[in-house]
């Protein structure tokens, strides 16, 4: 009961004084990926494609506090920036025949990403990401991928706010790795049918 009372007091102080210490998670996410390069073990696909990220995803902003590291700290996740850094990272680029950003939404083969939901709670990152593949404007498949990053509770408890950014980045990365791995596996399963469809279309009189 005493802990709940203290928590309420701390929340009230933060809300009334506005003295939050802000921590943008995406700010050095690219460097975090470089530091952890090679740890993803993503599957490989020979498919080359362009990709686009929805406007809603690019403008995403999620803020949260954690009792484990102190309510004075405000953690800010801009998932669009994190996803862009992920897709241009060496690990992901090496997993495709080619993967380049498309800004106009028109391409022979286009992968579209749209964030359905992002949360960081119970020491985990939770991600729901809609991914679709289209060929010459015709959708080949679409799926919502759901993943949960590993718990970072111990790191948060022992490291406090100094370890919280790394904890958020790591759990988010692990969830994204799981989603991208599953997507590449789906991509490989659909590659033959896509190629056959294109072959039929090109051979048709």
Secondary structure by P-SEA (a helix, b strand, c coil): caaaaaaaaaaaaaaaaccccccccccaaaaaaaaaccccbbbbbccccccccccccccbbbbbccccccccbbbbbaaaaaaaaaaacaaaaaaccbbbbbccccccbbbbbbbccccccccbbbbbbbbbbbccccccbbbbbbbbcccaaaaaaaacccaaaaaaaaaaaaaaaaaaaaaaaaaaaaaaaaaaaaaaaaacc
